[in-house]
Amino acid sequence: MLRHACCATPAAPRLLRHACGVYAARGRDTIGPAVDGGNETGALRLYEAHGMACHFAVDTWVVTVPTGTAAGPDGR
């Protein structure tokens, strides 16, 4: 049994199995949860422990632009 922050109780694995069952009952044969693989909560390990594998990965980059500046195209 996994003992990480996101799954410190057996509720997380049960919830995951329940969700998979609901989707299967609706005719789905695949699901694609979005998981932050760099997050230390253990979510990725939870999915892997239930037979799931990474299908594709995405790197997301963010830039914060300061507001309140009225710079024109020439930077002034």
C-alpha positions in Angstrom: 0.0 0.0 0.0 1.3 3.5 -0.9 1.9 5.9 1.9 2.5 9.2 0.3 0.9 12.6 0.9 -1.8 12.1 -1.7 -2.6 8.6 -0.7 -1.9 8.4 3.1 -5.1 6.4 3.4 -6.5 3.6 1.4 -9.1 6.0 0.0 -7.1 7.2 -3.0 -6.6 3.7 -4.5 -10.3 3.0 -3.9 -11.4 6.2 -5.5 -9.2 5.6 -8.5 -10.6 2.1 -9.0 -14.2 3.5 -8.6 -13.6 6.2 -11.2 -12.1 3.6 -13.6 -15.2 1.4 -13.1 -17.6 4.4 -13.7 -15.8 5.2 -17.0 -15.8 1.5 -18.0 -19.5 1.3 -17.3 -20.0 4.2 -19.7 -18.1 2.3 -22.4 -14.7 3.9 -22.0 -11.7 1.6 -22.5 -9.1 4.2 -21.8 -8.8 7.2 -19.5 -6.2 10.0 -19.5 -5.7 11.7 -16.1 -3.4 14.7 -16.2 -0.7 14.3 -13.5 2.1 16.6 -12.5 5.0 14.1 -12.6 7.3 16.5 -10.7 4.9 16.8 -7.8 6.1 15.0 -4.7 2.6 14.0 -3.5 2.9 10.5 -4.9 0.1 10.9 -7.5 2.2 9.5 -10.4 3.2 6.5 -8.2 -0.4 5.9 -7.4 -1.4 5.6 -11.1 1.7 3.5 -11.9 0.8 1.2 -9.0 -2.5 0.5 -10.7 -1.0 -0.4 -14.0 -1.1 3.0 -15.7 1.9 4.3 -17.7 2.8 7.6 -19.2 1.5 8.0 -22.7 3.0 11.5 -23.3 4.6 14.3 -21.3 4.4 18.0 -21.6 6.7 20.7 -20.2 4.9 23.8 -19.3 6.7 27.2 -19.0 5.2 30.3 -17.5 6.4 33.9 -17.7 5.1 36.7 -15.4 4.8 40.0 -17.1 4.8 43.0 -14.7 1.7 45.2 -14.9 1.6 48.9 -14.5 4.3 49.7 -17.0 3.4 51.6 -20.1 6.3 50.6 -22.2 5.8 51.1 -25.9 7.2 49.0 -28.8 10.7 50.6 -28.4 10.8 49.7 -24.7 10.2 53.3 -23.4 
